[in-house]
Amino acid sequence: MGKNRLEAFSDGVLAIIITIMVLELKVPHGGELSALLEMWPVLVAYILSFIYVGIYWNNHHNLFHAATSVSGGVLWANLHLLFWLSLIPVTTAWLGEHPNLAWPAALYGVVLLGSAFAYYLLTCALIARHGKQSKLARSLGRDIKGRISIVLYAAGVGSAFIYSALACAFYAGVAALWLVPDRRFEPAHAVEE
């Protein structure tokens, strides 16, 4: 089974997610800079979520560049990932409106944790399709950053009930970890190009 339709569909869903997030941004109530500064929690939540969607888009692209085909299991695993990512706009809006409350910060983290776990399941489905000795499996390796991310997301969710800003610091820390380009797939790309 070819992978092109899966990639096109995923790209479209991710584009819609970003579109929904930007449409949630409201015009400041006033023409002074102070009106924009009053919106800082909403803007910070948007920026963090935009970065996350960008990270997933980038990693998804690299993952499927290394894949040669997909299966029904891969299609469902990809839909599972897209489900969690599709929840980012609503949790972003809730966190932006209530940055100091536990539940918005915790639920935002649950969505990030669900997305990370779904991405892990997607990589497992692709490895099952391609084999444990495949170029894709070798490129993924032990996925240390992915495992660290899941632990940090869980820590963020738990800390949301202590101090919501600490939870957001965990989430921002994971994003910073992934902003450094994932070089695991570069040798695989270089062989093909």
MODELLER restraints for C-alpha pairs under 7 A, 6 or more apart:
rsr = mdl.restraints
at = mdl.atoms
rsr.add(forms.Gaussian(group=physical.xy_distance, feature=features.Distance(at['CA:1:A'], at['CA:69:A']), mean=5.66, stdev=0.5))
rsr.add(forms.Gaussian(group=physical.xy_distance, feature=features.Distance(at['CA:1:A'], at['CA:70:A']), mean=5.49, stdev=0.5))
rsr.add(forms.Gaussian(group=physical.xy_distance, feature=features.Distance(at['CA:1:A'], at['CA:71:A']), mean=6.29, stdev=0.5))
rsr.add(forms.Gaussian(group=physical.xy_distance, feature=features.Distance(at['CA:2:A'], at['CA:69:A']), mean=5.20, stdev=0.5))
rsr.add(forms.Gaussian(group=physical.xy_distance, feature=features.Distance(at['CA:2:A'], at['CA:70:A']), mean=6.20, stdev=0.5))
rsr.add(forms.Gaussian(group=physical.xy_distance, feature=features.Distance(at['CA:3:A'], at['CA:69:A']), mean=5.47, stdev=0.5))
rsr.add(forms.Gaussian(group=physical.xy_distance, feature=features.Distance(at['CA:3:A'], at['CA:70:A']), mean=5.72, stdev=0.5))
rsr.add(forms.Gaussian(group=physical.xy_distance, feature=features.Distance(at['CA:14:A'], at['CA:53:A']), mean=6.96, stdev=0.5))
rsr.add(forms.Gaussian(group=physical.xy_distance, feature=features.Distance(at['CA:17:A'], at['CA:86:A']), mean=6.13, stdev=0.5))
rsr.add(forms.Gaussian(group=physical.xy_distance, feature=features.Distance(at['CA:17:A'], at['CA:89:A']), mean=6.65, stdev=0.5))
rsr.add(forms.Gaussian(group=physical.xy_distance, feature=features.Distance(at['CA:18:A'], at['CA:50:A']), mean=6.72, stdev=0.5))
rsr.add(forms.Gaussian(group=physical.xy_distance, feature=features.Distance(at['CA:20:A'], at['CA:89:A']), mean=6.50, stdev=0.5))
rsr.add(forms.Gaussian(group=physical.xy_distance, feature=features.Distance(at['CA:21:A'], at['CA:46:A']), mean=6.91, stdev=0.5))
rsr.add(forms.Gaussian(group=physical.xy_distance, feature=features.Distance(at['CA:21:A'], at['CA:89:A']), mean=5.11, stdev=0.5))
rsr.add(forms.Gaussian(group=physical.xy_distance, feature=features.Distance(at['CA:24:A'], at['CA:93:A']), mean=6.97, stdev=0.5))
rsr.add(forms.Gaussian(group=physical.xy_distance, feature=features.Distance(at['CA:28:A'], at['CA:35:A']), mean=5.50, stdev=0.5))
rsr.add(forms.Gaussian(group=physical.xy_distance, feature=features.Distance(at['CA:28:A'], at['CA:36:A']), mean=5.56, stdev=0.5))
rsr.add(forms.Gaussian(group=physical.xy_distance, feature=features.Distance(at['CA:29:A'], at['CA:35:A']), mean=5.92, stdev=0.5))
rsr.add(forms.Gaussian(group=physical.xy_distance, feature=features.Distance(at['CA:41:A'], at['CA:96:A']), mean=4.98, stdev=0.5))
rsr.add(forms.Gaussian(group=physical.xy_distance, feature=features.Distance(at['CA:41:A'], at['CA:99:A']), mean=6.41, stdev=0.5))
rsr.add(forms.Gaussian(group=physical.xy_distance, feature=features.Distance(at['CA:42:A'], at['CA:96:A']), mean=3.91, stdev=0.5))
rsr.add(forms.Gaussian(group=physical.xy_distance, feature=features.Distance(at['CA:42:A'], at['CA:97:A']), mean=6.27, stdev=0.5))
rsr.add(forms.Gaussian(group=physical.xy_distance, feature=features.Distance(at['CA:45:A'], at['CA:92:A']), mean=5.74, stdev=0.5))
rsr.add(forms.Gaussian(group=physical.xy_distance, feature=features.Distance(at['CA:45:A'], at['CA:95:A']), mean=6.76, stdev=0.5))
rsr.add(forms.Gaussian(group=physical.xy_distance, feature=features.Distance(at['CA:45:A'], at['CA:96:A']), mean=5.36, stdev=0.5))
rsr.add(forms.Gaussian(group=physical.xy_distance, feature=features.Distance(at['CA:46:A'], at['CA:92:A']), mean=6.45, stdev=0.5))
rsr.add(forms.Gaussian(group=physical.xy_distance, feature=features.Distance(at['CA:48:A'], at['CA:172:A']), mean=6.89, stdev=0.5))
rsr.add(forms.Gaussian(group=physical.xy_distance, feature=features.Distance(at['CA:49:A'], at['CA:88:A']), mean=6.96, stdev=0.5))
rsr.add(forms.Gaussian(group=physical.xy_distance, feature=features.Distance(at['CA:49:A'], at['CA:92:A']), mean=6.71, stdev=0.5))
rsr.add(forms.Gaussian(group=physical.xy_distance, feature=features.Distance(at['CA:52:A'], at['CA:175:A']), mean=6.47, stdev=0.5))
rsr.add(forms.Gaussian(group=physical.xy_distance, feature=features.Distance(at['CA:55:A'], at['CA:178:A']), mean=6.81, stdev=0.5))
rsr.add(forms.Gaussian(group=physical.xy_distance, feature=features.Distance(at['CA:62:A'], at['CA:185:A']), mean=6.43, stdev=0.5))
rsr.add(forms.Gaussian(group=physical.xy_distance, feature=features.Distance(at['CA:66:A'], at['CA:136:A']), mean=5.47, stdev=0.5))
rsr.add(forms.Gaussian(group=physical.xy_distance, feature=features.Distance(at['CA:66:A'], at['CA:188:A']), mean=6.55, stdev=0.5))
rsr.add(forms.Gaussian(group=physical.xy_distance, feature=features.Distance(at['CA:67:A'], at['CA:136:A']), mean=6.21, stdev=0.5))
rsr.add(forms.Gaussian(group=physical.xy_distance, feature=features.Distance(at['CA:70:A'], at['CA:129:A']), mean=6.93, stdev=0.5))
rsr.add(forms.Gaussian(group=physical.xy_distance, feature=features.Distance(at['CA:71:A'], at['CA:129:A']), mean=6.79, stdev=0.5))
rsr.add(forms.Gaussian(group=physical.xy_distance, feature=features.Distance(at['CA:73:A'], at['CA:125:A']), mean=6.24, stdev=0.5))
rsr.add(forms.Gaussian(group=physical.xy_distance, feature=features.Distance(at['CA:74:A'], at['CA:122:A']), mean=6.28, stdev=0.5))
rsr.add(forms.Gaussian(group=physical.xy_distance, feature=features.Distance(at['CA:74:A'], at['CA:125:A']), mean=5.30, stdev=0.5))
rsr.add(forms.Gaussian(group=physical.xy_distance, feature=features.Distance(at['CA:74:A'], at['CA:126:A']), mean=6.14, stdev=0.5))
rsr.add(forms.Gaussian(group=physical.xy_distance, feature=features.Distance(at['CA:77:A'], at['CA:118:A']), mean=6.89, stdev=0.5))
rsr.add(forms.Gaussian(group=physical.xy_distance, feature=features.Distance(at['CA:77:A'], at['CA:121:A']), mean=6.35, stdev=0.5))
rsr.add(forms.Gaussian(group=physical.xy_distance, feature=features.Distance(at['CA:77:A'], at['CA:122:A']), mean=4.94, stdev=0.5))
rsr.add(forms.Gaussian(group=physical.xy_distance, feature=features.Distance(at['CA:77:A'], at['CA:125:A']), mean=6.96, stdev=0.5))
rsr.add(forms.Gaussian(group=physical.xy_distance, feature=features.Distance(at['CA:78:A'], at['CA:122:A']), mean=5.99, stdev=0.5))
rsr.add(forms.Gaussian(group=physical.xy_distance, feature=features.Distance(at['CA:80:A'], at['CA:118:A']), mean=6.05, stdev=0.5))
rsr.add(forms.Gaussian(group=physical.xy_distance, feature=features.Distance(at['CA:81:A'], at['CA:115:A']), mean=5.72, stdev=0.5))
rsr.add(forms.Gaussian(group=physical.xy_distance, feature=features.Distance(at['CA:81:A'], at['CA:118:A']), mean=4.81, stdev=0.5))
rsr.add(forms.Gaussian(group=physical.xy_distance, feature=features.Distance(at['CA:81:A'], at['CA:119:A']), mean=5.87, stdev=0.5))
rsr.add(forms.Gaussian(group=physical.xy_distance, feature=features.Distance(at['CA:84:A'], at['CA:111:A']), mean=6.00, stdev=0.5))
rsr.add(forms.Gaussian(group=physical.xy_distance, feature=features.Distance(at['CA:84:A'], at['CA:114:A']), mean=6.01, stdev=0.5))
rsr.add(forms.Gaussian(group=physical.xy_distance, feature=features.Distance(at['CA:84:A'], at['CA:115:A']), mean=5.09, stdev=0.5))
rsr.add(forms.Gaussian(group=physical.xy_distance, feature=features.Distance(at['CA:85:A'], at['CA:115:A']), mean=6.07, stdev=0.5))
rsr.add(forms.Gaussian(group=physical.xy_distance, feature=features.Distance(at['CA:87:A'], at['CA:111:A']), mean=6.70, stdev=0.5))
rsr.add(forms.Gaussian(group=physical.xy_distance, feature=features.Distance(at['CA:88:A'], at['CA:111:A']), mean=6.73, stdev=0.5))
rsr.add(forms.Gaussian(group=physical.xy_distance, feature=features.Distance(at['CA:91:A'], at['CA:104:A']), mean=6.78, stdev=0.5))
rsr.add(forms.Gaussian(group=physical.xy_distance, feature=features.Distance(at['CA:91:A'], at['CA:107:A']), mean=6.71, stdev=0.5))
rsr.add(forms.Gaussian(group=physical.xy_distance, feature=features.Distance(at['CA:91:A'], at['CA:108:A']), mean=5.19, stdev=0.5))
rsr.add(forms.Gaussian(group=physical.xy_distance, feature=features.Distance(at['CA:92:A'], at['CA:108:A']), mean=6.79, stdev=0.5))
rsr.add(forms.Gaussian(group=physical.xy_distance, feature=features.Distance(at['CA:94:A'], at['CA:104:A']), mean=5.78, stdev=0.5))
rsr.add(forms.Gaussian(group=physical.xy_distance, feature=features.Distance(at['CA:95:A'], at['CA:104:A']), mean=4.85, stdev=0.5))
rsr.add(forms.Gaussian(group=physical.xy_distance, feature=features.Distance(at['CA:95:A'], at['CA:105:A']), mean=5.86, stdev=0.5))
rsr.add(forms.Gaussian(group=physical.xy_distance, feature=features.Distance(at['CA:98:A'], at['CA:104:A']), mean=6.68, stdev=0.5))
rsr.add(forms.Gaussian(group=physical.xy_distance, feature=features.Distance(at['CA:99:A'], at['CA:105:A']), mean=6.93, stdev=0.5))
rsr.add(forms.Gaussian(group=physical.xy_distance, feature=features.Distance(at['CA:100:A'], at['CA:164:A']), mean=5.62, stdev=0.5))
rsr.add(forms.Gaussian(group=physical.xy_distance, feature=features.Distance(at['CA:100:A'], at['CA:165:A']), mean=6.99, stdev=0.5))
rsr.add(forms.Gaussian(group=physical.xy_distance, feature=features.Distance(at['CA:101:A'], at['CA:164:A']), mean=6.21, stdev=0.5))
rsr.add(forms.Gaussian(group=physical.xy_distance, feature=features.Distance(at['CA:102:A'], at['CA:160:A']), mean=4.99, stdev=0.5))
rsr.add(forms.Gaussian(group=physical.xy_distance, feature=features.Distance(at['CA:102:A'], at['CA:161:A']), mean=4.96, stdev=0.5))
rsr.add(forms.Gaussian(group=physical.xy_distance, feature=features.Distance(at['CA:102:A'], at['CA:164:A']), mean=5.56, stdev=0.5))
rsr.add(forms.Gaussian(group=physical.xy_distance, feature=features.Distance(at['CA:105:A'], at['CA:160:A']), mean=5.68, stdev=0.5))
rsr.add(forms.Gaussian(group=physical.xy_distance, feature=features.Distance(at['CA:105:A'], at['CA:164:A']), mean=5.82, stdev=0.5))
rsr.add(forms.Gaussian(group=physical.xy_distance, feature=features.Distance(at['CA:105:A'], at['CA:167:A']), mean=6.58, stdev=0.5))
rsr.add(forms.Gaussian(group=physical.xy_distance, feature=features.Distance(at['CA:105:A'], at['CA:168:A']), mean=6.89, stdev=0.5))
rsr.add(forms.Gaussian(group=physical.xy_distance, feature=features.Distance(at['CA:106:A'], at['CA:157:A']), mean=4.56, stdev=0.5))
rsr.add(forms.Gaussian(group=physical.xy_distance, feature=features.Distance(at['CA:106:A'], at['CA:160:A']), mean=5.26, stdev=0.5))
rsr.add(forms.Gaussian(group=physical.xy_distance, feature=features.Distance(at['CA:109:A'], at['CA:153:A']), mean=5.91, stdev=0.5))
rsr.add(forms.Gaussian(group=physical.xy_distance, feature=features.Distance(at['CA:109:A'], at['CA:156:A']), mean=6.35, stdev=0.5))
rsr.add(forms.Gaussian(group=physical.xy_distance, feature=features.Distance(at['CA:109:A'], at['CA:157:A']), mean=5.26, stdev=0.5))
rsr.add(forms.Gaussian(group=physical.xy_distance, feature=features.Distance(at['CA:110:A'], at['CA:157:A']), mean=6.52, stdev=0.5))
rsr.add(forms.Gaussian(group=physical.xy_distance, feature=features.Distance(at['CA:112:A'], at['CA:153:A']), mean=6.82, stdev=0.5))
rsr.add(forms.Gaussian(group=physical.xy_distance, feature=features.Distance(at['CA:113:A'], at['CA:150:A']), mean=6.04, stdev=0.5))
rsr.add(forms.Gaussian(group=physical.xy_distance, feature=features.Distance(at['CA:113:A'], at['CA:153:A']), mean=5.55, stdev=0.5))
rsr.add(forms.Gaussian(group=physical.xy_distance, feature=features.Distance(at['CA:113:A'], at['CA:154:A']), mean=6.84, stdev=0.5))
rsr.add(forms.Gaussian(group=physical.xy_distance, feature=features.Distance(at['CA:116:A'], at['CA:150:A']), mean=6.45, stdev=0.5))
rsr.add(forms.Gaussian(group=physical.xy_distance, feature=features.Distance(at['CA:127:A'], at['CA:136:A']), mean=6.99, stdev=0.5))
rsr.add(forms.Gaussian(group=physical.xy_distance, feature=features.Distance(at['CA:127:A'], at['CA:137:A']), mean=5.68, stdev=0.5))
rsr.add(forms.Gaussian(group=physical.xy_distance, feature=features.Distance(at['CA:135:A'], at['CA:188:A']), mean=6.80, stdev=0.5))
rsr.add(forms.Gaussian(group=physical.xy_distance, feature=features.Distance(at['CA:139:A'], at['CA:184:A']), mean=5.23, stdev=0.5))
rsr.add(forms.Gaussian(group=physical.xy_distance, feature=features.Distance(at['CA:139:A'], at['CA:185:A']), mean=5.38, stdev=0.5))
rsr.add(forms.Gaussian(group=physical.xy_distance, feature=features.Distance(at['CA:139:A'], at['CA:188:A']), mean=6.93, stdev=0.5))
rsr.add(forms.Gaussian(group=physical.xy_distance, feature=features.Distance(at['CA:140:A'], at['CA:184:A']), mean=6.44, stdev=0.5))
rsr.add(forms.Gaussian(group=physical.xy_distance, feature=features.Distance(at['CA:149:A'], at['CA:174:A']), mean=5.84, stdev=0.5))
rsr.add(forms.Gaussian(group=physical.xy_distance, feature=features.Distance(at['CA:152:A'], at['CA:170:A']), mean=6.09, stdev=0.5))
rsr.add(forms.Gaussian(group=physical.xy_distance, feature=features.Distance(at['CA:152:A'], at['CA:174:A']), mean=6.97, stdev=0.5))
rsr.add(forms.Gaussian(group=physical.xy_distance, feature=features.Distance(at['CA:153:A'], at['CA:170:A']), mean=6.76, stdev=0.5))
rsr.add(forms.Gaussian(group=physical.xy_distance, feature=features.Distance(at['CA:153:A'], at['CA:171:A']), mean=6.40, stdev=0.5))
rsr.add(forms.Gaussian(group=physical.xy_distance, feature=features.Distance(at['CA:156:A'], at['CA:167:A']), mean=4.06, stdev=0.5))
rsr.add(forms.Gaussian(group=physical.xy_distance, feature=features.Distance(at['CA:156:A'], at['CA:168:A']), mean=6.91, stdev=0.5))
rsr.add(forms.Gaussian(group=physical.xy_distance, feature=features.Distance(at['CA:156:A'], at['CA:170:A']), mean=5.29, stdev=0.5))
rsr.add(forms.Gaussian(group=physical.xy_distance, feature=features.Distance(at['CA:156:A'], at['CA:171:A']), mean=6.58, stdev=0.5))
rsr.add(forms.Gaussian(group=physical.xy_distance, feature=features.Distance(at['CA:157:A'], at['CA:167:A']), mean=6.29, stdev=0.5))
rsr.add(forms.Gaussian(group=physical.xy_distance, feature=features.Distance(at['CA:159:A'], at['CA:166:A']), mean=6.40, stdev=0.5))
rsr.add(forms.Gaussian(group=physical.xy_distance, feature=features.Distance(at['CA:159:A'], at['CA:167:A']), mean=5.34, stdev=0.5))
rsr.add(forms.Gaussian(group=physical.xy_distance, feature=features.Distance(at['CA:160:A'], at['CA:166:A']), mean=6.85, stdev=0.5))
rsr.add(forms.Gaussian(group=physical.xy_distance, feature=features.Distance(at['CA:160:A'], at['CA:167:A']), mean=4.90, stdev=0.5))
